[in-house]
Amino acid sequence: MRYLTFALGKGRLARQTLELFEKIGITCEEMKDKDSRKLIFTNDELKLKFFLAKGPDVPTYVEYGAADIGVVGKDTILEEGRKVHEVFDLGYGKCRMCVCGYRDAKRYLSNHELIRVATKYPNIAKDYFYNTKHQTVEIIKLNGSIELAPIVGLSEVIVDIVETGSTLRENGLEVLEEVCPLSSRMIVNPVSMRMESERIRSLLERLRDCHEASQFSGL
Ligand code: PRP
C-alpha cells in the first residue's frame, strides 16, 4: 500500500485538524515533538505522511499531487483557484469574507462608484466586484493589517476576513457587505481521488460520523 500524504496549513488550523484526526484514530506521534526540525512526519502503520505548509501553498501541493489531501481555509481555496476537489467542510475556523469600511462608504457601493479596494485576496475581491456586483473598482493588493487602508486613505473599502469583528470595531470600521462564509475545508488531488478512492472515502465517512456525533452532543 502506498503512503497517503496530507498537507496541512500551518498554525491553529493544523492543530485543530490533528485533534480531529486523533478522534478518528489517525495519530502522528512524531508531529507532537515541539523541538523537532523535521518537515515531514510519518505513521508507518497506517501508511500516512503529514507535512505543514503555508496556507496558500497547500492547494499548490495538492494540485500537483505532492500531497493527496490538503486542509486549508476556504478563503485560500477561492483565492488560489487550483484544480482540486473540495470534499469536506471541517466546520472549524468559521469566519466571513466581507467588504468593510467606514459607514459612509456604503454609498460608493450602492452607487457603483469607481473606488479603491485594498485586500490580501485580489482574486476574491475581483470576482465579487466584477462578477457579482458588476462594479468596476481598482484592486490594491496588501499583505496584512488590511484595516489600515481606509484609515490612512489608501482605499475607500477593504475585502477581508471578519471573525469576531473586534478589529473593525476597535478601528471605527464596519461590515458593509458579506462576500461569503468561510471555514476549514479538506481538498483532494483529482487523480488521488480516483486512485485512492476507497481509502479517501473511508476517511471521509469517519470524519462525517465524528462530525455528526459532536454536533449531536452539542460540542
Ligand atoms: C485577520 C483579518 C482581520 C482579523 C479579523 O487578520 O485579516 O484583520 O484577523 O479578526 P477579528 O474579526 O476577530 O478581529 P490576521 O490577524 O490573520 O492578520 P493580518 O492582519 O496580518 O492579515
Residues whose N, C-alpha, C, O or C-beta is under 5 A from the ligand:
A	BS01	PRP	N143 G144 S145 I146 D160 I161 V162 E163 T164 G165 S166 T167 L168
